[in-house]
Amino acid sequence: MQPLAHTFFPGVLALRHSGGSAILGLQIAVARTEKTLEQVLRGNADANIAFSAMRQLLQTLGFEERIRGSHHIFTKEGVPEILNLQTKGSKCKPYQVKQVRHVILTYKLTGADDD
């Protein structure tokens, strides 16, 4: 068996065979997170962002989550804004997607140098 190579996406470690095959399930998670980040930054589908994908994105970007009832509260050291998200069915509320986009752009949280 070939040694494992490490691929990093901010906050996510994916292990894969250096031959490029089998990535377990993490490659799918990284692809989903990247797609969600693109959708949020694009801003043309704010009402169509899955809540579970937004949670995964924020956790990948280094936010810590705590839950109080239906409120999912995300905080990150170095980011004074607190993101308070609630679901609308299985989707995010559009105005909250705009708040997330503002925080990502303001604090330049899209690269690997987030910490």
C-alpha positions as MATLAB code, in Angstrom:
seq = 'MQPLAHTFFPGVLALRHSGGSAILGLQIAVARTEKTLEQVLRGNADANIAFSAMRQLLQTLGFEERIRGSHHIFTKEGVPEILNLQTKGSKCKPYQVKQVRHVILTYKLTGADDD';
ca = [
       0.000    0.000    0.000;
       1.264    3.451   -0.898;
       1.851    6.077    1.823;
      -0.891    8.598    2.482;
      -0.618   12.196    1.324;
      -2.335   14.992    3.239;
      -4.554   17.579    1.585;
      -5.696   20.568    3.649;
      -8.788   22.687    3.248;
      -9.122   25.225    6.097;
     -10.126   23.162    9.103;
     -10.451   19.864    7.206;
      -7.869   17.129    6.774;
      -8.432   14.727    3.914;
      -6.311   11.623    3.695;
      -5.815   10.075    0.303;
      -3.559    7.527   -1.280;
      -0.727    9.296   -3.052;
      -1.813    7.473   -6.220;
      -4.871    9.743   -6.274;
      -7.530    7.108   -5.605;
      -9.792    6.652   -2.567;
     -10.374    9.697   -0.444;
     -12.890    8.199    1.915;
     -15.805   10.646    2.309;
     -13.836   13.787    3.018;
     -13.291   14.765   -0.602;
     -17.057   14.979   -1.016;
     -17.294   17.141    2.118;
     -14.571   19.466    0.826;
     -16.237   19.738   -2.580;
     -19.589   20.493   -0.928;
     -17.989   23.134    1.289;
     -16.245   24.762   -1.666;
     -19.519   24.795   -3.620;
     -21.345   26.387   -0.684;
     -18.615   29.023   -0.316;
     -18.922   29.855   -4.030;
     -22.724   30.127   -3.742;
     -22.494   32.398   -0.691;
     -19.879   34.661   -2.284;
     -21.711   34.788   -5.624;
     -24.832   36.095   -3.885;
     -27.350   35.143   -6.539;
     -29.048   32.274   -4.643;
     -29.236   33.424   -1.018;
     -32.646   31.782   -0.540;
     -31.370   28.439   -1.816;
     -28.437   27.653    0.527;
     -28.899   24.462    2.535;
     -28.664   25.085    6.280;
     -26.550   21.960    6.853;
     -24.100   23.093    4.151;
     -23.834   26.552    5.738;
     -23.102   24.988    9.141;
     -20.393   22.836    7.560;
     -18.901   25.859    5.775;
     -18.720   27.952    8.935;
     -17.193   25.099   10.932;
     -14.632   24.555    8.171;
     -13.744   28.253    8.293;
     -12.963   27.880   11.999;
     -16.181   29.081   13.619;
     -17.345   27.433   16.815;
     -21.034   26.598   17.058;
     -23.319   26.578   20.056;
     -27.030   25.924   19.907;
     -29.701   27.672   21.972;
     -33.098   26.339   20.984;
     -33.489   26.990   17.259;
     -30.575   29.459   17.187;
     -27.205   28.266   15.910;
     -24.658   30.796   17.147;
     -21.251   30.924   15.461;
     -18.224   32.718   16.862;
     -14.600   32.904   15.803;
     -11.603   34.386   17.552;
     -10.583   37.571   15.753;
     -14.090   38.146   14.355;
     -16.126   40.451   16.620;
     -19.411   39.744   14.809;
     -21.546   36.880   16.097;
     -23.477   34.953   13.462;
     -26.892   33.823   14.682;
     -28.523   31.477   12.173;
     -31.932   29.830   12.083;
     -33.428   27.528    9.512;
     -36.291   28.275    7.162;
     -37.297   24.701    6.448;
     -34.029   23.073    5.399;
     -32.597   26.306    3.973;
     -30.877   29.362    5.422;
     -32.713   32.639    5.723;
     -31.525   34.919    2.888;
     -30.682   37.897    5.112;
     -28.501   35.633    7.269;
     -26.622   34.399    4.172;
     -25.881   38.069    3.416;
     -24.528   38.504    6.952;
     -22.280   35.458    6.515;
     -21.038   36.787    3.148;
     -20.252   40.156    4.747;
     -18.212   38.506    7.535;
     -16.331   36.227    5.100;
     -15.406   39.147    2.851;
     -14.657   41.631    5.639;
     -12.286   39.274    7.461;
     -10.936   37.553    4.309;
     -11.881   34.075    5.545;
     -11.683   32.269    2.197;
      -7.995   31.291    2.291;
      -5.891   28.903    4.356;
      -4.423   31.786    6.401;
      -7.601   32.327    8.436;
      -6.113   31.661   11.873;
];
